[in-house]
Amino acid sequence: MRKAPLAAIAVSVFALGIAAGSAAADVLFLSTQLRPIEDAQKVREVLLKGGPKTTFVTEEPAQLSIRLKAELDAGKHTLGLIGAVHGELQPLVPMGVLDAVDDVVPKVASRGVPAGLFELGKLGTGKQVYIPWMQATYVLAVNKQALPYLPQGADINALTFEQLTQWGKAITEKTGQRRLGFPAGPKGLFFRFLQGNLYPSYTGSMVSEFRSPEAEKMWTDFKALWAYVNPNSTNYDFMQEPLMAGEVWIAWEHVSRVKDALQAAPADYQAVPPPAGPKGRSYMSVIVGLAIAKDAPDRAGAVALIEHLLKPEIQLATAAEVGFFPVVDAQLPPSLPAGTKLLAAGVAKTQTSKEHLPARGAARRAGARHARRPSRRAARHLDQHGGTLLGPGQAEPRGLPGEVGVAMRRIATPLPIPPPQGARELDGSHSCPRPPCLGRVREGVRRTPSQSPPPGGLGWGVPSSEGGIRR
């Protein structure tokens, strides 16, 4: 089982060595974000233009810590700047592979980065570990062909899960097609929907209420909704493709993963807030940061690159080109592409919704081996006082300065999935904190024993690291 990953690491390290050797004078910028070929090309051709000479390479999140540890152990340092979400950077702190960037803060502080984001960039330490780079969230992308079937009296900008189910049912009954869609494919972000939208909207929690009457009602309601979800959803990684193909009319997705559809035909779409549950309209914010590798060969160049990427014009270009929004004080101009404007409007509606409920709680990063129950005190505190959600399901807890590091390393948010056939439903018995109910979690890939789908059509298929859907 370990041979394939090790081979992949060897090839990746070899490729990075070539990149470093071919551009010895460049700042080597390694990012876990903007990995698709089109996005990476826009980084190189647009976002890095006018900055220090840079070689931009991408890496899967699972390999980030391995890469840095390998360089540290070898005593050969090639990386300069690292771009990753908050939850991917946090585990690097105890490894000692990142350099403090307190000296960079004064260089960019005047650009209007919120003080709260700088505080999050300390990762519970007394030093600045990363500089905020860009941010994003999740929305419903709606093809206007779906609007005639909207339930009577429903506000598209204030939908509930019940209304979304009614909407999907009406579309299915009138067209014969299931037009709702979720990114539940091998590399999709469906688990973010569970963590940041579904569970908190029903239970008010991301940590301690997996076994509760509210969670039971949630699964019952979602089972009814799933009856109107396109069955190909278990193959969808990015929802922009099925939207553009007309397979799906209503899709929950990360803003950057529907951008192309909205850019291609902005007059055909709306971007609206995700649905609300009994506890409110929960949404997940994603914070991406820039960190400098310890003993970077050109630290000054890495600092200059951070300053470049946080220029207001580059932040606006980032929104226009790749769909991640500014962390600096930069007003979106009228010339912004129409699709990006739609997404910005959807995000604004989500954040200003009267039922809005920023997702709270904490999770160990997606590389956790097994889900663990947090202590009652830590779980309750994180539920009640949590913080802005960051990266892969993580939140920096406020008010527990002495426990931040410990809590963030030990608490894992289980990625709940429907019970297997034969499990007792609606009595909480399927909400176990250990495999096989939860399987193994590694970078968002859930592995479970072979199971049959439960009755009612709500699939048990889960993404597999080998590709495809395991049943």
C-alpha positions as CSV (number, residue, x, y, z in Angstrom):
1,M,0.0,0.0,0.0
2,R,2.9,2.4,0.6
3,K,4.7,1.8,-2.7
4,A,2.6,4.0,-4.9
5,P,2.8,7.1,-2.6
6,L,6.5,6.7,-2.1
7,A,7.0,6.5,-5.9
8,A,4.9,9.5,-6.4
9,I,6.9,11.4,-3.8
10,A,10.1,10.4,-5.5
11,V,8.9,11.6,-8.9
12,S,7.6,14.8,-7.3
13,V,10.9,15.5,-5.5
14,F,12.8,14.8,-8.7
15,A,10.6,17.2,-10.7
16,L,11.0,19.9,-8.0
17,G,14.8,19.4,-8.2
18,I,14.7,20.0,-11.9
19,A,12.6,23.2,-11.4
20,A,15.0,24.4,-8.8
21,G,18.1,23.6,-10.8
22,S,16.7,25.2,-14.0
23,A,15.9,28.4,-12.2
24,A,18.5,28.7,-9.5
25,A,18.0,32.5,-9.2
26,D,14.2,32.3,-8.9
27,V,12.1,32.2,-5.8
28,L,10.6,28.7,-5.6
29,F,6.9,29.2,-4.8
30,L,5.2,25.9,-3.8
31,S,1.4,26.0,-3.5
32,T,-1.3,23.5,-2.6
33,Q,-3.8,25.9,-4.1
34,L,-4.5,26.8,-7.7
35,R,-3.4,23.3,-8.8
36,P,-5.5,22.9,-12.0
37,I,-3.4,23.6,-15.1
38,E,-5.5,26.6,-16.1
39,D,-5.2,28.2,-12.7
40,A,-1.5,27.6,-12.4
41,Q,-1.0,29.1,-15.8
42,K,-2.9,32.2,-14.8
43,V,-0.6,32.5,-11.7
44,R,2.5,32.3,-13.9
45,E,1.3,34.6,-16.7
46,V,-0.8,37.1,-14.8
47,L,-0.5,37.1,-11.0
48,L,3.3,36.9,-10.9
49,K,3.9,39.4,-13.6
50,G,5.8,42.4,-12.3
51,G,7.0,40.6,-9.2
52,P,10.4,39.0,-8.4
53,K,11.5,36.2,-10.6
54,T,9.6,33.2,-9.5
55,T,9.1,29.5,-10.3
56,F,5.6,28.5,-9.4
57,V,5.0,24.8,-8.7
58,T,2.0,23.0,-7.2
59,E,1.7,20.1,-4.9
60,E,-1.0,17.9,-3.4
61,P,-1.7,18.9,0.2
62,A,-0.7,15.4,1.5
63,Q,2.8,15.9,0.3
64,L,3.5,19.3,1.7
65,S,4.8,18.2,5.1
66,I,6.7,15.3,3.6
67,R,8.5,17.7,1.2
68,L,9.5,20.1,3.9
69,K,10.6,17.4,6.3
70,A,12.7,15.8,3.5
71,E,14.5,19.1,2.9
72,L,15.0,19.7,6.6
73,D,16.5,16.2,7.1
74,A,18.7,16.5,4.0
75,G,19.9,20.0,5.0
76,K,19.3,21.1,1.4
77,H,16.8,24.0,1.2
78,T,15.2,24.9,-2.2
79,L,11.7,26.2,-1.2
80,G,11.2,29.9,-0.7
81,L,7.5,30.7,-0.4
82,I,4.7,28.3,0.5
83,G,1.0,28.9,-0.3
84,A,-1.5,26.8,1.6
85,V,-4.7,26.9,3.6
86,H,-4.6,27.5,7.3
87,G,-5.2,23.9,8.2
88,E,-2.3,22.7,6.0
89,L,0.1,25.2,7.5
90,Q,-0.7,24.5,11.2
91,P,0.9,21.0,11.4
92,L,4.1,22.5,10.0
93,V,4.6,24.6,13.1
94,P,5.7,21.9,15.5
95,M,8.0,20.5,12.7
96,G,10.0,23.7,12.8
97,V,10.1,24.0,9.0
98,L,8.6,27.5,8.7
99,D,10.3,30.9,9.4
100,A,8.6,33.6,11.4
101,V,7.4,36.5,9.2
102,D,6.8,39.2,11.8
103,D,9.1,41.5,9.8
104,V,6.7,41.2,6.8
105,V,3.6,42.4,8.7
106,P,4.6,46.1,8.7
107,K,5.3,45.9,5.0
108,V,1.7,44.9,4.2
109,A,-0.3,46.1,7.2
110,S,-1.2,49.4,5.5
111,R,-3.1,47.5,2.8
112,G,-6.1,46.9,5.0
113,V,-5.7,43.2,5.9
114,P,-8.1,42.7,8.9
115,A,-6.3,42.4,12.2
116,G,-8.2,39.2,12.9
117,L,-6.7,37.5,9.8
118,F,-3.2,38.5,11.0
119,E,-4.0,37.0,14.4
120,L,-5.1,33.7,12.8
121,G,-1.8,33.7,10.9
122,K,0.0,33.3,14.2
123,L,-1.5,29.8,14.5
124,G,-1.8,30.0,18.3
125,T,1.9,31.0,18.7
126,G,3.4,34.3,19.7
127,K,4.9,34.8,16.2
128,Q,3.5,35.5,12.8
129,V,3.6,32.2,10.9
130,Y,1.9,33.2,7.7
131,I,0.6,36.3,5.9
132,P,-3.0,36.0,4.7
133,W,-3.1,35.7,0.9
134,M,-6.6,35.1,-0.4
135,Q,-10.0,33.8,0.8
136,A,-13.1,32.0,-0.6
137,T,-16.3,30.3,0.5
138,Y,-19.1,28.2,-1.0
139,V,-22.3,29.1,-2.8
140,L,-25.2,27.6,-4.7
141,A,-24.8,28.2,-8.4
142,V,-28.2,28.3,-10.1
143,N,-29.0,28.0,-13.8
144,K,-32.0,30.3,-14.5
145,Q,-33.7,27.4,-16.2
146,A,-34.5,26.2,-12.7
147,L,-36.3,29.4,-11.6
148,P,-39.8,28.5,-12.9
149,Y,-39.8,25.5,-10.6
150,L,-38.9,27.5,-7.4
151,P,-41.5,26.7,-4.7
152,Q,-44.2,29.3,-4.3
153,G,-43.2,31.9,-1.6
154,A,-39.5,30.8,-1.5
155,D,-36.8,33.5,-1.7
156,I,-33.9,32.3,-3.8
157,N,-31.5,34.3,-1.6
158,A,-32.9,32.8,1.6
159,L,-33.6,29.1,0.8
160,T,-34.1,26.4,3.5
161,F,-33.1,22.8,3.0
162,E,-36.9,22.0,2.9
163,Q,-37.4,24.4,0.1
164,L,-34.4,23.1,-1.8
165,T,-35.9,19.6,-1.6
166,Q,-39.2,20.9,-2.8
167,W,-37.4,22.7,-5.6
168,G,-35.5,19.6,-6.7
169,K,-38.7,17.5,-6.5
170,A,-40.6,19.9,-8.8
171,I,-37.8,19.9,-11.3
172,T,-37.6,16.1,-11.3
173,E,-41.4,15.7,-11.7
174,K,-41.7,18.3,-14.4
175,T,-38.6,17.5,-16.5
176,G,-37.9,13.9,-15.6
177,Q,-34.4,14.8,-14.7
178,R,-32.6,15.1,-11.3
179,R,-31.0,18.5,-11.6
180,L,-29.5,19.1,-8.2
181,G,-25.8,18.4,-7.9
182,F,-23.0,18.1,-5.3
183,P,-19.2,17.6,-5.8
184,A,-19.1,14.1,-4.3
185,G,-16.5,12.7,-6.7
186,P,-13.0,11.4,-5.7
187,K,-11.6,14.9,-5.6
188,G,-14.8,16.8,-4.9
189,L,-15.5,18.9,-1.8
190,F,-18.7,17.3,-0.6
191,F,-17.2,16.7,2.8
192,R,-16.9,20.5,3.1
193,F,-20.6,20.6,2.6
194,L,-21.1,18.2,5.4
195,Q,-18.7,20.0,7.7
196,G,-19.5,23.6,7.0
197,N,-23.1,23.8,5.8
198,L,-25.2,20.8,6.5
199,Y,-24.2,19.7,10.1
200,P,-23.9,23.2,11.6
201,S,-27.2,24.4,10.0
202,Y,-29.0,21.6,11.7
203,T,-27.1,21.1,15.0
204,G,-25.3,24.4,15.5
205,S,-22.1,22.4,15.9
206,M,-19.2,21.1,14.0
207,V,-17.7,19.1,16.9
208,S,-20.0,17.7,19.6
209,E,-23.4,17.1,18.1
210,F,-22.9,14.2,15.7
211,R,-25.0,12.0,17.9
212,S,-28.1,14.1,18.6
213,P,-31.8,14.3,17.7
214,E,-31.0,17.3,15.4
215,A,-28.4,15.2,13.5
216,E,-31.0,12.4,13.1
217,K,-33.5,14.9,11.6
218,M,-30.7,16.2,9.4
219,W,-30.0,12.8,7.9
220,T,-33.7,12.1,7.4
221,D,-34.1,15.4,5.5
222,F,-31.0,15.0,3.5
223,K,-32.1,11.5,2.5
224,A,-35.2,13.0,1.1
225,L,-33.2,15.7,-0.7
226,W,-30.8,13.1,-2.2
227,A,-33.7,11.5,-4.1
228,Y,-33.6,14.5,-6.5
229,V,-29.8,14.8,-6.7
230,N,-28.2,13.8,-10.1
231,P,-26.8,10.3,-9.5
232,N,-23.6,11.3,-11.4
233,S,-22.8,13.5,-8.4
234,T,-20.6,10.7,-7.0
235,N,-18.3,11.3,-10.1
236,Y,-18.3,15.1,-10.0
237,D,-15.1,16.8,-8.8
238,F,-15.8,20.3,-10.1
239,M,-19.4,21.4,-10.5
240,Q,-18.7,23.9,-13.3
241,E,-18.5,21.0,-15.9
242,P,-22.0,19.5,-15.2
243,L,-23.4,23.1,-15.0
244,M,-22.1,24.0,-18.4
245,A,-23.2,20.6,-19.8
246,G,-26.7,21.1,-18.5
247,E,-26.6,18.0,-16.4
248,V,-27.2,20.1,-13.3
249,W,-29.1,23.3,-12.7
250,I,-28.5,23.8,-9.0
251,A,-25.0,23.1,-7.6
252,W,-23.4,23.6,-4.2
253,E,-19.7,24.4,-4.8
254,H,-16.6,26.4,-3.9
255,V,-16.6,29.7,-5.7
256,S,-13.5,29.0,-7.6
257,R,-14.9,25.7,-8.9
258,V,-17.9,27.2,-10.6
259,K,-16.2,30.4,-11.8
260,D,-15.7,29.1,-15.4
261,A,-19.4,28.3,-15.8
262,L,-20.5,31.7,-14.6
263,Q,-17.8,33.5,-16.7
264,A,-18.8,31.6,-19.8
265,A,-22.5,32.5,-19.6
266,P,-23.1,35.1,-16.8
267,A,-26.6,35.9,-18.0
268,D,-27.7,32.3,-17.4
269,Y,-26.8,32.0,-13.8
270,Q,-27.2,33.3,-10.3
271,A,-25.0,32.7,-7.3
272,V,-27.0,32.5,-4.0
273,P,-26.4,31.6,-0.4
274,P,-26.4,27.9,0.6
275,P,-29.6,26.6,2.2
276,A,-30.4,27.2,5.9
277,G,-31.4,24.6,8.5
278,P,-33.2,24.9,11.9
279,K,-30.1,26.5,13.5
280,G,-29.3,29.0,10.7
281,R,-27.5,29.4,7.4
282,S,-24.0,28.0,8.1
283,Y,-21.2,28.7,5.7
284,M,-17.5,28.0,5.6
285,S,-14.8,30.5,5.0
286,V,-11.4,29.4,3.5
287,I,-8.3,31.3,4.4
288,V,-5.1,30.8,2.3
289,G,-1.8,32.0,3.7
290,L,1.8,32.6,2.5
291,A,4.6,31.2,4.7
292,I,8.4,31.3,4.2
293,A,10.3,28.1,4.4
294,K,13.0,27.9,7.1
295,D,16.4,28.6,5.7
296,A,14.9,29.7,2.3
297,P,17.8,30.3,-0.1
298,D,16.4,33.7,-1.1
299,R,14.3,34.9,1.9
300,A,14.4,38.5,0.7
301,G,12.9,37.4,-2.6
302,A,10.2,35.5,-0.8
303,V,9.3,38.6,1.2
304,A,9.2,40.7,-2.0
305,L,6.9,38.1,-3.5
306,I,4.5,38.4,-0.5
307,E,4.5,42.1,-1.0
308,H,3.7,41.7,-4.7
309,L,0.9,39.2,-4.2
310,L,-0.8,41.5,-1.6
311,K,-0.8,44.6,-3.9
312,P,-4.5,45.6,-4.4
313,E,-4.3,45.3,-8.1
314,I,-2.9,41.8,-7.9
315,Q,-5.5,40.9,-5.3
316,L,-8.2,42.0,-7.7
317,A,-6.6,40.1,-10.5
318,T,-6.6,37.0,-8.3
319,A,-10.4,37.4,-7.9
320,A,-10.9,37.9,-11.7
321,E,-8.6,35.2,-12.8
322,V,-8.9,32.3,-10.3
323,G,-12.0,33.2,-8.2
324,F,-10.3,33.8,-4.8
325,F,-11.2,37.1,-3.2
326,P,-9.0,39.8,-1.7
327,V,-7.8,39.9,1.9
328,V,-6.8,43.5,1.5
329,D,-9.0,46.6,1.3
330,A,-9.7,46.6,-2.4
331,Q,-13.0,47.6,-3.9
332,L,-14.1,45.3,-6.7
333,P,-14.1,47.5,-9.8
334,P,-17.0,47.8,-12.3
335,S,-14.7,46.2,-14.9
336,L,-14.6,43.0,-13.0
337,P,-15.7,40.0,-15.2
338,A,-19.5,39.4,-14.9
339,G,-19.1,35.9,-13.6
340,T,-16.8,37.1,-10.8
341,K,-19.4,39.8,-9.9
342,L,-22.0,37.2,-9.6
343,L,-19.9,35.2,-7.2
344,A,-19.0,38.3,-5.2
345,A,-22.7,39.1,-4.9
346,G,-23.5,35.5,-3.8
347,V,-20.8,35.7,-1.1
348,A,-22.0,39.1,0.1
349,K,-25.6,37.8,0.4
350,T,-24.4,34.8,2.4
351,Q,-22.4,36.9,4.8
352,T,-25.3,39.4,5.3
353,S,-28.1,36.9,5.5
354,K,-30.2,37.4,8.6
355,E,-29.9,33.7,9.4
356,H,-26.1,33.6,8.6
357,L,-24.2,31.3,10.9
358,P,-20.4,31.3,10.2
359,A,-19.3,27.6,10.7
360,R,-17.7,27.1,14.0
361,G,-15.8,24.3,15.6
362,A,-12.5,22.7,15.1
363,A,-11.1,19.8,13.1
364,R,-7.7,18.2,12.8
365,R,-6.4,18.7,9.3
366,A,-7.6,16.4,6.6
367,G,-4.6,14.1,7.1
368,A,-6.0,12.8,10.4
369,R,-5.8,9.1,10.8
370,H,-9.0,8.6,12.7
371,A,-11.7,10.8,14.1
372,R,-11.5,11.3,17.8
373,R,-14.0,12.7,20.2
374,P,-12.8,16.0,21.8
375,S,-13.0,16.5,25.5
376,R,-16.4,17.8,26.5
377,R,-15.0,21.1,27.7
378,A,-13.0,21.7,24.5
379,A,-15.8,20.7,22.2
380,R,-18.4,22.9,23.9
381,H,-16.0,25.8,24.0
382,L,-15.2,25.5,20.3
383,D,-18.9,25.1,19.4
384,Q,-19.9,28.1,21.4
385,H,-16.9,30.4,20.9
386,G,-15.2,28.9,17.8
387,G,-13.9,31.3,15.2
388,T,-13.7,31.9,11.5
389,L,-13.5,28.6,9.7
390,L,-10.2,28.0,8.0
391,G,-8.9,25.7,5.3
392,P,-10.0,22.1,5.6
393,G,-12.6,22.3,8.3
394,Q,-10.4,24.1,10.8
395,A,-11.1,27.0,13.1
396,E,-8.8,28.8,15.4
397,P,-10.5,28.8,18.8
398,R,-10.6,32.1,20.6
399,G,-10.3,32.4,24.4
400,L,-8.2,29.3,25.0
401,P,-4.7,30.7,24.5
402,G,-3.1,27.9,26.6
403,E,-5.0,25.1,24.9
404,V,-5.0,26.3,21.3
405,G,-2.1,24.1,20.1
406,V,-3.2,21.0,22.0
407,A,-6.9,21.3,21.0
408,M,-6.1,21.9,17.3
409,R,-3.8,18.9,17.2
410,R,-6.0,16.4,18.8
411,I,-9.6,17.3,17.8
412,A,-10.8,15.8,14.5
413,T,-14.1,16.5,12.9
414,P,-15.5,13.1,11.7
415,L,-16.7,13.1,8.1
416,P,-20.0,11.5,8.7
417,I,-21.5,9.4,5.9
418,P,-24.9,7.6,5.7
419,P,-25.2,4.4,7.6
420,P,-24.7,1.1,5.8
421,Q,-27.6,-1.2,4.9
422,G,-28.8,-2.9,8.0
423,A,-27.7,-0.2,10.4
424,R,-30.4,1.0,12.8
425,E,-31.4,4.4,11.5
426,L,-32.8,7.4,13.4
427,D,-31.6,6.2,16.8
428,G,-28.1,7.6,16.6
429,S,-26.5,4.1,16.5
430,H,-24.8,4.9,13.2
431,S,-23.0,8.0,14.6
432,C,-19.9,6.1,15.8
433,P,-16.6,8.0,16.2
434,R,-14.5,5.1,14.9
435,P,-14.3,3.0,11.7
436,P,-16.0,1.4,9.9
437,C,-18.7,4.0,10.2
438,L,-16.3,6.9,9.5
439,G,-13.5,5.0,7.7
440,R,-10.1,6.5,7.4
441,V,-9.5,10.1,6.6
442,R,-6.5,11.3,4.6
443,E,-6.5,14.6,2.8
444,G,-10.3,14.5,2.4
445,V,-10.2,10.9,1.0
446,R,-12.5,8.6,3.0
447,R,-11.8,4.9,2.9
448,T,-14.3,2.4,4.2
449,P,-14.9,-1.3,4.0
450,S,-17.0,-2.4,1.1
451,Q,-20.6,-1.6,1.9
452,S,-24.0,-1.8,0.2
453,P,-26.0,1.3,-0.3
454,P,-28.7,1.8,2.3
455,P,-32.4,1.7,1.3
456,G,-33.8,4.9,-0.1
457,G,-31.2,5.7,-2.7
458,L,-28.8,7.6,-0.5
459,G,-25.5,6.2,-1.7
460,W,-22.7,4.7,0.5
461,G,-20.1,5.4,-2.3
462,V,-17.2,7.4,-1.1
463,P,-14.1,8.8,-2.8
464,S,-11.2,6.4,-3.0
465,S,-7.5,7.4,-3.2
466,E,-7.1,5.0,-6.1
467,G,-9.8,6.9,-8.0
468,G,-13.4,6.1,-8.7
469,I,-16.1,5.4,-6.1
470,R,-15.8,2.5,-3.7
471,R,-19.0,0.8,-2.7
